[in-house]
Every structure is written in structure tokens, then in C-alpha cells.
Amino acid sequence: RKEVEQDPGPFNVPEGATVAFNCTYSNSASQSFFWYRQDCRKEPKLLMSVYSSGNEDGRFTAQLNRASQYISLLIRDSKLSDSATYLCVVSRGGYNKLIFGAGTRLAVHP
Amino acid sequence: DTAVSQTPKYLVTQMGNDKSIKCEQNLGHDTMYWYKQDSKKFLKIMFSYNNKELIINETVPNRFSPKSPDKAHLNLHINSLELGDSAVYFCASSQVAGRLETNEKLFFGSGTQLSVL
């Protein structure tokens, strides 16, 4: 079983749609959680951290359920520029050991 | 100014050759990393250095040897290249080495596409 699992997609949605991505992690000792975004042939960039109480950044909302070991990302009012791969990232222990999921691809069309 | 820069951007070489990828960060960060992203898009950590000291060494063949001459540089040397080494290699840096704070983040270089023929 992979340490961080995501639905690979692709999710094809029209502009303005709301889309949700899910992620599960296997290591209950994981302490920090993130969503990164990776555009085609580019480097990953931090989208947002995920806090236990849930957090929002503009059109993006992240949720964490430690009991179920589940993380989600909700994107409201999708834009064409949101098209990318969204990587779920979990820290394993100390020394910034980040474990990346394989990513969920989002394609927003006009 | 590019925060994390790695060279070359593309590297095409024959099996059995030895090659190096260089990485430099101008962010003043203490910790640097090498990640490998294979054809299935999994991004896996290979090595991490904190202030020139190796702190993470995942199960990577001995043919891969990182070198950190100072905390702003982390180079990756690969001996006897194999077909399976073909991937995109990303260098990254971060400020915090111990416990990762939830507001900390990795800064990635733009990647080196390695193709072994």
C-alpha cells in the first residue's frame, strides 16, 4: 500500500465548477500536511498547508481528518488557470521528510 | 533572481556514463534535498543535507552520490548510468531541518530531465 494515495483523475470540469480531491495517508504518526500544485513540466509549488481545524485560502479549502487519515482539497469557481496536478504531501517524522502522493490531475475547460 | 537553480535542464547520455547535476540556492536555507520524479509522476526523496551534513539517505543505489561543498550547494553525481535512472530530478531547499512546521515549505528548482539511452 502506498504511503500517500490519491485518485489520479483526470478530473475534467467546466469553468466555474466546484471540484474536490481526496487523499489518504497510512502513517498515523504523520504530523504535517500540505497540498502542492505542479504544472506540466514544471516544479511543484506549495499551494497551502492543511491545519487540523481546516483552512481556507480564497477559492481553496483544505480539510484534515486525523482519525480517518484523510485530507481533502476543495476548489470553488474553477478557473482555466487551475488546470494542473495537485499533490497531497505528508510529513513522515522529522527532518522534513515529505512523502508525496502521485497527484490528481485537474483539467478545467471553457 | 532564481531562488533554487539547477543545471543542466536537460541531460541526454549513454548507459554506463557518469554525470553530475548541480544545484544552488540563494535563499539562505539550511537544508537542501534531491527528489526524483519518475514516469509515473511519483516524487520521491533521495537525499537531504542540513548545513553540509547528510540527514536523509533513502534507499538509493550507491551509484548516486550527493556532495554539499557548502550549505548553498548540493550536487548529485551519478556513476554508471542505467536506463532506469531516466527521470526528472528536482533539487529543493527549506529553512527548517528538524520538525517540519506547518507553515514551512519546500522551494524546488525547475528540474533536470535526465534521459539515459
Interface residues (C-beta under 8 A of the other chain):
Chain A: Q31 S32 F33 F34 R41 K42 E43 P44 K45 L46 S49 V50 Y51 T85 L87 S91 G94 Y95 N96 K97 L98 I99 F100 A102 G103
Chain B: T31 Y33 Y35 K40 K41 F42 L43 K44 I45 S48 N50 I55 I56 F90 S94 V96 A97 G98 R99 L100 E101 T102 N103 E104 K105 L106 F108 G109 S110 G111
